[in-house]
Amino acid sequence: MKRIGFQFKVRQDRLEEYKAHHQHVWPEMLDALRAAGWHNYTLFLREDGLVFGYFETEESLAVAQANMAATEVNTRWQEFMSPFTDSHARPDESFVELEAYFHLD
């Protein structure tokens, strides 16, 4: 299982609304993430809007993203969430993958 870390930015003026939507992620989106191989998926948010995401997968970030891109629900979710990012791009297209350089079991 590979550990994946990534980051992207959320607009500071939309942080509370962004977090609120993640308290009620659509069940079909959660099912799609699981089916696409996203395990132990967690999002962390800094006060300035920087998001750090973490998940585990059998493949890579690129493969996990491609698996999700093939789903209709992901397209709807990304379009729904795009106004919350600084660039107004789809959040899943603005991920910056981070290098894993230390792990303690």
Buried (B, 14 or more C-beta within 10 A) or exposed (E): EEEBBBBBBBBEEBBEEBEEBEEEEEEBBEEBBEEBBBEEBEBEBEEEBEBBBBBBBEBEBEBBBEBBBEBEBBBEBBEBBBEBBEEEEBBBEBBEBBEEEEEEE
